[in-house]
């Protein structure tokens, strides 16, 4: 039997590899962000559904893992083997040679359950029905699902939505709610935080798109071309995607094991399809983020990433790898927050936006990643132990950043300006009727 492709780059009916690269398909598609849906912010659903992997793999007994040693690397060969076994109907596959990373799929009545398990801890669980998915993640592997999302699917995209609840590890109560509601090609995002009394307080609202971009490294003139990859470019892109998945997952395995395992399971279970098409502005690539999240069930679709060949191939190989990994990370980190990447934030997006920051930690093009980038990736401080060593070379210390206090940003849409301090922001931000009473957001990665 011919191996099933996990990455497919379909170029004029040419199929190659685990990743597929597709000929241009006008009309785009949706690209994911963070889940949304019918959850109204009620009681936390952060229970742990963990436990040792059950059953067996092709009749082979599951051995107890040696959790005191590092987990064996996840390889493309293992992912390809897992993809083949899933296609053959296996309910459980191993994603590491030491069998400490497991993906399994079971049916519980009308619900299909998919789980990713690392060292007997369920780090991701999805409960699918025909019209909804309850998605839970335990990112710090402490046995508590602190991140939950409810996704509501519909035949008409305008009726789809997603609600994410982020729980406190201390109180185990929801402390942040993100609601995503689609209307045409616009995703309305509402961010709320929990008050001491348990009510939700609106922090802000903004619009994003079903597809999430990675932009050019240097702002330059827009380039318009055919949007078509030739055979040489298609082959290059397929090989590049394979190397990026291998290097990116291995880079994350030590410091972000839950995320590394989740991406590996996604690749084995769904595959990645690469497309070539013209993209607007200085956009190099985009992931069909909304469809990646909403179209994972009942009919499984691949993760779709589109590149603009007339701009993408003008970047260095190092930047091409960074941008592809950036798009893959959107499947875990959701959409860009305009506050982090637009206007006055554009030049510092690597220190603000988690997707940009985490992609830099593994694909550090200029070897300039520092502790502030790490803090942005983890949403932590520069003193976090995970930010001591480089991701791509654990023998080297991560460089210190010149100023962990990044500054304060006005949250008024009419004045998204950065200030050196919070007090300066409060004065400057609220000038004018349009921003009267507006709040400021301080970004400070200093040790607490």
ABEGO torsion letter per residue (X at the ends): XBBBBABBBBBGGBBBEABBBBBBBBGEEBBBBBBBEABAGBBBAABBABEBBBEBBGGBBBBBBBAABBBBBBBAAAAAAAAAAAAAGBABBBABAAGABBBBBBBBEABBBBBBBBGGBBABBBBBBAABBBBBBBAAGAGBBABBBBBBBBABAAABBBBBBBBBAAAGBBABBBBBBBBEABBBBBBBBBBAAGBBBBABBBBBBABBBBBBABBBBBBBBAGBBBAAAAAAAAAAAAAAAAAAAAAAAAABAAAAAAAAAAAAAAEBBBBBBBBBEABABBBBAAAAAAAAOABBBBBBBBBBAAAAAABBAAAAAAAAAAAAAAAAAEBBBAAAABEAAAAAAAAABAAAAAAAAABBAAGABBAAAAAAAAGBBAABAAAABBAABAABBBBBBABABAEBBBABAABBBBBABAAAAAAAAABEAAABGBBBBBBBABBX
